[in-house]
């Protein structure tokens, strides 16, 4: 903690006067905190092989909880991924996508089925903190502001230093994202006068949307970062007031930063499939110096979020709620950083879709703590699990499944899924519309023509037509985990190709 030099740092453990309290957890519903990061790769943790960033607290959460080795985001890009979390559905079903293209919103009815609202009906105090990237009912997200007890968010990219357009964050002492969201989280959780300023200085537009936590109720908080997303690292360390970690941390280890084997790698996709020139500039990976600097800043951001997890757990302990609070940690998607010659996400390679997922509960026994689960799970499963662990019913509209049976090792009526359907319906920024199927042996990806759907939103096209893909890929992910050798045109794999083609179409129909 010594590297955080700002006097008002939200991470300063000694700054909080909360005395240790005792809470009777008998017959008390568990609290739930869901931490959702942005563009955080699966291999960004010490425990998953990152050579740079020491993620002590996140790794400890996994040692005391359960880690999912095969967790995937089925729509690997910010807005659609988060819409899937609100709905518990595949994008193919909810058809939300990015509002700017789909022009669809999460309706009030659908929002009422979201995990936060379901828990509110169960008597929970609820909080939504940080990044928001969907539209709920209208341009002002009225149901979110009016129904969540503590709705403290900005829509879109927050920036490393909160952008001036986000008036909601004007009452924070900390202007850096991680520390600011820690401050807001403490303002919600704490029951003392130290955070009176937070409510008194709140912008008029949000004063009615941030109610202090009711100590008589269990709480459910969804904390959303916009890090280590490349859009939010640009100004990192640029202000004198920035904590020292954002200026110097890992600078002496920049030579240890790993780049893809053979970097720079040729682009693996044909020009008619992928258009680099349209990609957001902060995702371009062809400049080695820039890529190294981006990876350095991303490592600093991950380290800061790791400190956030550690301080959050300390805060819960001071409140006496640590033995009654479930914590879930996951990312909204991964990120390509030069692999396959690509940057950004949405392309259905594992760098984009494979994410870290940890579920911690103080109620896990010794046989469960530190468990690794190998089954294929998806983001939509997370929200079903949160409800199940809180003893609430999972809405029938959810397509995700509770992970509790996997955690407990209990049998279910139906066997666990053997494959997952992946999709990208976002056709801006040079990305192609794609569909894919992944199991533990193979991955199949098909890409469609951008000529007919550029800048359009077409969730039904491959379902309602016999549309042919313009490019197909098939990977043996057992022998080729980095997905480097495309087997789609290899006659030896003709049967496998046909099987996964059919399986993709079957899942499109089932999920639509």
LINTA-V267000 format. One record per helix or strand. SS is the DSSP state (h for helix, s for strand). FROM is the first residue (numbers start at 1). TO is the last residue. If there is no record, write none. Layout:
BEGIN
ss;from;to
SS;FROM;TO
SS;FROM;TO
END
This chain:
BEGIN
ss;from;to
h;13;15
s;31;38
h;42;44
h;46;48
h;56;64
s;66;68
s;71;72
h;78;87
h;91;94
h;99;102
s;106;106
h;108;112
h;115;121
s;125;132
s;136;136
h;142;147
s;150;155
s;161;161
h;167;171
s;176;176
h;177;189
h;193;200
h;207;209
s;210;210
s;219;228
h;230;232
h;245;248
h;251;256
h;276;278
h;281;283
h;288;319
h;322;324
s;325;331
s;336;337
h;339;341
s;343;344
h;350;353
s;354;354
s;357;360
s;371;373
s;377;378
h;379;389
h;404;408
s;420;424
s;434;438
s;442;447
h;461;464
s;471;476
h;491;511
END
